[in-house]
Amino acid sequence: MKSFSMLAAIMTVALLASCGGKKQNSASNDPIAYKTLKVKTESRTIDTKYSATIRGRQDIMVLPQVSGLLRQLCVTEGQQVRKGQTLFIIDQVPYQAALNTAKANLEAAKAAEATAKLSLESTQNLHAQQVVSDFDLQTATNAYAQAKATVAQATAAVTNAENSLSYTVVTSPADGVVGTLPYRVGALVGPSMGTPLTTVSDNHQMYVYFSINEMMMLEKTREAGSAAAAVKAMPPVRLQLVDGSEYDQTGVIETASGVVDQATGSVSLRAVFNNPTGLLHSGSTGNVVIPVEYKDQIIVPAAAVKQIQTVHQVFVVENKDGQRTAIARNIEIAPYNTGKEFIVTKGLRAGEEIIADGAGMVKEGALVK
């Protein structure tokens, strides 16, 4: 009797388990409610950002052309200067003395030239009267030529001394902004020093350097026919400053490097921005924003895409055996996306229905309600 009761209990448990399994299996085949979407073609402009470095149109290092003690600083750091404006004055005393000496030597050379000329004229008269020999005439001629050469040398020495004196006044080579001033009054400076007196940055226009992917440059070059045409066809670009704000002027891409950086696989480009208010400073950083336009492309939500390594999939809802079924399909997407949407370049047709949300949880062949 006890054995019969135990057998009955086991059969009951098995029956319940069997019924429960059928119920669970039946539930797993029930259609699941998913948010779906019928795709269509649209146009989008995607902003792509690239790290950038800002430089003045000209960053000119100012080095002295003569050596001496720095006697005067005529500007301050960050000051706006004009071309030819005095920046520094180097001790002029030794160069003024050298100029005075050169001028004195020139006067002495001129006097010697005049004496040699008188001697030559006298010798010529005596030679005409056959009082002196040909040798004496030639000697007087040579002495006069030597005196003239000495005058020319002395004149050149005066010019050099004048130039050296003028170099003691260091002027700005261009319009721009003065950089740092590492030297103070009394410092010994000269042409061979490693650090310049300052740097003058021509900042009425700023160069912004950035790099783009080699693949993007290749694509643009193929579309335009040449690298130069590709650069010319690029749209105006914007500049995002280091604080996240956007600069109020747009820039134009002027040049592209003809060499691909092997370490990064990128191509360097240069854009130019006007800087009327002086807001941009040489040495600053930011981001160049380039708009990329996609016309008449299928655009799907990011939540509708399942990514398996480098493969992207969506689940297309198709009628299969009279039921709406999720079928996985590989797609190709554009390299630039917003993060919330993907631009599909291959794998979908307008009008097809896809699961629009939770694609990562969908299983192949799932019934869709």
C-alpha positions in Angstrom: 0.0 0.0 0.0 2.9 2.3 0.9 4.6 1.5 -2.4 1.4 2.2 -4.4 1.1 5.7 -2.7 4.7 6.5 -3.5 4.2 5.5 -7.1 1.1 7.6 -7.4 2.9 10.6 -6.0 5.8 10.2 -8.5 3.3 10.0 -11.4 1.5 13.1 -10.2 4.7 15.1 -10.0 5.8 13.9 -13.5 2.4 14.8 -14.9 2.5 18.2 -13.4 6.0 18.7 -14.7 4.9 17.6 -18.2 2.0 20.0 -18.2 4.1 22.8 -16.9 6.7 22.2 -19.6 4.0 22.2 -22.3 2.7 25.4 -20.9 6.1 27.0 -20.9 6.9 25.9 -24.4 3.6 27.2 -25.6 4.4 30.6 -24.0 7.8 30.8 -25.6 6.1 30.6 -29.0 3.7 33.4 -28.3 4.3 36.6 -30.3 6.2 39.2 -28.4 5.3 42.9 -28.6 8.1 44.9 -30.1 8.3 48.5 -31.2 8.6 48.5 -35.0 9.4 51.0 -37.7 9.0 51.2 -41.5 12.2 52.7 -42.8 12.3 55.5 -45.3 14.9 57.6 -47.0 15.9 60.9 -45.3 18.7 63.4 -45.3 21.0 64.2 -42.5 23.9 66.6 -41.8 26.3 65.0 -39.3 28.8 67.2 -37.4 32.2 65.5 -37.1 34.8 66.8 -34.7 38.6 66.7 -35.0 41.1 67.9 -32.4 42.9 71.0 -33.5 45.8 73.3 -32.7 45.6 77.0 -33.3 48.6 79.0 -34.6 49.1 82.6 -35.7 49.4 83.2 -39.4 53.0 84.0 -38.6 54.8 83.2 -35.4 58.1 85.0 -35.9 60.9 84.6 -33.4 62.7 87.8 -32.7 66.4 87.4 -32.3 69.0 90.2 -32.0 71.5 90.7 -34.8 74.2 92.1 -32.5 75.4 91.2 -29.0 75.2 93.5 -26.0 73.5 94.3 -22.8 69.7 94.7 -23.0 69.1 98.3 -22.0 65.4 98.8 -22.6 62.2 96.8 -23.0 59.7 99.0 -25.0 56.7 96.6 -25.0 54.9 94.3 -22.6 53.7 90.7 -23.0 50.5 90.4 -25.0 50.8 93.9 -26.5 49.5 94.6 -30.0 52.4 96.0 -32.1 52.8 97.2 -35.6 55.5 96.3 -38.1 58.6 98.4 -37.5 57.6 99.3 -33.9 60.6 99.3 -31.4 60.6 96.3 -29.1 64.0 96.4 -27.4 67.1 98.5 -27.3 70.6 97.0 -26.8 73.5 99.0 -25.4 74.5 101.4 -28.2 77.7 102.9 -26.7 80.2 100.4 -28.3 78.5 100.5 -31.6 78.3 104.3 -31.7 82.1 104.4 -30.9 82.7 101.9 -33.7 80.8 104.1 -36.1 82.7 107.2 -35.0 86.0 105.3 -35.6 84.9 104.2 -39.0 83.9 107.7 -40.0 87.3 109.0 -38.9 89.1 106.3 -40.8 87.0 107.3 -43.9 88.0 110.9 -43.6 91.7 109.9 -43.3 91.4 107.7 -46.3 89.8 110.5 -48.3 92.6 112.8 -47.4 95.2 110.2 -48.4 93.3 109.8 -51.7 93.4 113.5 -52.3 97.2 113.6 -51.6 97.8 110.6 -53.9 95.8 112.4 -56.6 97.9 115.6 -56.4 101.1 113.5 -56.5 99.9 111.7 -59.6 99.0 114.9 -61.4 102.4 116.4 -60.5 104.2 113.2 -61.7 102.2 113.3 -64.9 103.4 116.9 -65.6 107.0 116.1 -64.9 106.8 112.9 -67.0 105.4 115.0 -69.9 108.6 117.2 -69.6 110.7 114.0 -69.5 111.9 114.9 -66.0 110.8 111.7 -64.3 110.8 108.2 -65.6 108.0 105.8 -66.6 108.6 104.0 -63.3 107.9 107.1 -61.3 104.7 107.7 -63.2 103.5 104.1 -62.7 104.3 104.3 -59.0 102.2 107.4 -58.6 99.4 105.9 -60.5 99.4 102.8 -58.3 99.5 104.9 -55.1 96.4 106.8 -56.2 94.6 103.5 -57.0 95.5 102.2 -53.6 94.2 105.3 -52.0 90.9 105.0 -53.8 90.6 101.4 -52.7 91.3 102.4 -49.1 88.4 105.0 -49.3 86.1 102.3 -50.6 87.0 100.0 -47.7 86.5 102.8 -45.2 83.1 103.6 -46.7 82.1 100.0 -46.4 83.3 100.0 -42.8 81.1 103.0 -42.1 78.1 101.3 -43.6 78.7 98.1 -41.5 79.1 100.3 -38.3 75.8 102.1 -39.1 74.0 98.8 -39.6 75.4 97.4 -36.4 74.2 100.5 -34.6 70.8 100.3 -36.2 70.5 96.7 -35.1 70.7 97.8 -31.4 67.1 98.9 -31.9 65.1 95.7 -32.3 61.9 96.3 -34.1 58.8 94.2 -34.8 59.0 92.2 -38.1 55.2 92.2 -38.6 51.9 93.3 -37.2 50.9 91.1 -34.3 50.9 90.3 -30.6 54.0 90.1 -28.4 54.6 86.8 -26.7 56.6 86.1 -23.6 59.6 88.3 -22.6 62.1 85.9 -21.1 64.9 88.5 -20.8 65.0 91.6 -18.5 67.1 94.8 -18.6 70.7 94.1 -18.0 70.7 90.6 -19.6 73.5 89.8 -22.1 71.9 88.9 -25.4 73.2 88.0 -28.9 72.4 86.3 -32.2 73.5 82.8 -31.0 71.3 82.6 -27.9 68.9 79.7 -27.8 65.7 81.5 -26.6 64.5 84.4 -28.7 63.8 87.9 -27.2 60.2 87.2 -27.9 57.8 85.9 -30.5 55.5 88.2 -32.5 52.3 86.4 -33.7 50.5 87.8 -36.7 47.0 87.0 -35.4 44.6 88.9 -37.7 44.1 85.5 -39.2 44.7 82.2 -37.5 45.8 78.9 -38.9 44.0 75.9 -37.3 45.7 72.5 -37.9 43.9 69.2 -37.6 43.9 65.7 -39.0 41.3 63.5 -40.7 41.2 59.8 -41.4 43.0 58.7 -44.5 39.8 56.9 -45.6 37.8 60.0 -45.5 40.4 61.9 -47.5 40.6 59.1 -50.1 36.8 59.2 -50.4 36.8 63.0 -50.9 39.6 62.8 -53.4 37.8 60.2 -55.5 34.6 62.3 -55.5 36.4 65.5 -56.5 39.0 63.9 -58.9 42.1 65.3 -57.1 43.3 66.2 -53.7 43.4 69.9 -54.5 39.8 69.8 -55.8 38.8 67.8 -52.7 40.1 70.5 -50.4 38.4 73.2 -52.5 35.1 71.3 -52.4 35.1 70.9 -48.6 32.4 73.0 -46.8 33.1 75.8 -44.4 34.1 74.5 -41.0 33.4 75.7 -37.5 35.7 75.9 -34.5 34.8 74.7 -31.0 36.9 76.4 -28.4 38.5 74.8 -25.4 35.6 75.9 -23.1 33.1 74.1 -25.3 31.7 77.3 -26.9 31.6 77.8 -30.6 33.6 80.5 -32.3 31.4 83.0 -34.1 33.4 82.9 -37.4 33.5 80.1 -39.9 36.8 79.0 -41.5 37.9 77.7 -44.8 40.1 74.7 -45.4 43.1 75.9 -47.4 45.6 73.0 -47.7 46.0 69.3 -47.1 49.2 67.5 -46.5 50.4 65.3 -49.4 51.8 62.8 -46.9 49.9 60.3 -44.7 51.1 59.9 -41.2 52.1 56.3 -41.0 51.8 56.2 -37.2 48.2 57.5 -37.1 46.9 56.8 -40.7 45.7 60.4 -40.9 46.2 63.4 -43.2 47.0 66.9 -41.8 44.8 69.8 -43.0 45.0 73.5 -42.4 42.0 75.8 -42.0 42.1 79.6 -41.8 39.9 81.7 -39.5 39.6 85.5 -39.3 40.4 86.9 -35.9 39.1 90.4 -35.8 38.6 90.7 -32.1 41.8 88.8 -31.1 39.8 86.1 -29.3 41.9 83.3 -30.7 45.5 83.0 -29.4 48.4 81.2 -30.9 49.1 77.9 -29.1 45.5 77.3 -28.1 43.6 74.1 -28.8 40.0 73.2 -29.8 38.0 71.1 -32.2 37.3 71.7 -35.8 33.7 70.8 -36.7 33.1 69.6 -40.3 29.5 69.0 -41.5 29.1 65.8 -43.5 25.9 65.6 -45.6 24.0 62.4 -46.4 21.2 62.7 -48.9 18.3 60.2 -49.4 19.7 57.6 -47.0 17.9 55.1 -44.8 18.3 56.2 -41.2 17.5 53.8 -38.3 17.6 54.3 -34.5 20.8 53.1 -32.7 18.6 50.8 -30.6 17.5 49.0 -33.7 21.0 47.9 -34.5 22.8 44.9 -33.0 26.5 45.0 -33.2 28.7 41.8 -33.1 32.3 42.9 -33.3 32.5 44.7 -36.7 29.1 43.3 -38.0 25.9 45.3 -37.7 22.5 43.7 -37.9 18.9 44.7 -37.8 15.9 42.5 -37.4 13.5 42.8 -40.4 9.9 41.8 -39.7 8.8 39.3 -42.5 5.7 37.2 -42.9 6.8 33.6 -42.6 4.3 30.7 -42.5 1.6 33.3 -41.9 3.3 34.8 -38.9 5.3 38.0 -38.4 8.8 36.8 -37.8 12.1 38.7 -36.9 14.8 37.9 -39.4 18.3 39.1 -38.8 20.0 40.9 -41.7 23.5 42.3 -42.0 23.8 46.0 -42.9 26.5 48.5 -43.7 26.5 51.8 -42.0 28.2 55.2 -42.8 31.4 55.9 -40.9 29.9 59.0 -39.3 26.8 58.9 -37.1 25.2 60.9 -34.4 25.3 58.1 -31.8 21.5 58.0 -31.6 21.0 57.1 -35.2 22.8 55.0 -37.8 22.9 55.9 -41.5 22.4 52.7 -43.5 24.3 52.6 -46.8 23.5 49.0 -47.7 21.2 46.1 -46.6 17.8 47.8 -46.2 15.2 49.1 -48.6 12.7 51.9 -48.0 9.4 50.5 -46.8 10.8 47.5 -45.0 9.7 47.0 -41.4 12.3 46.5 -38.7 12.3 46.1 -34.9 13.1 49.7 -33.7 14.1 49.1 -30.1 15.9 46.4 -28.1 17.6 44.7 -31.0 20.2 43.3 -28.7 17.6 41.2 -27.0 15.9 39.9 -30.1 16.4 36.3 -31.2 16.4 35.1 -34.7 13.0 33.8 -35.7 11.1 35.4 -32.8 7.4 36.0 -33.5 6.6 39.7 -33.5 3.3 41.1 -32.2 
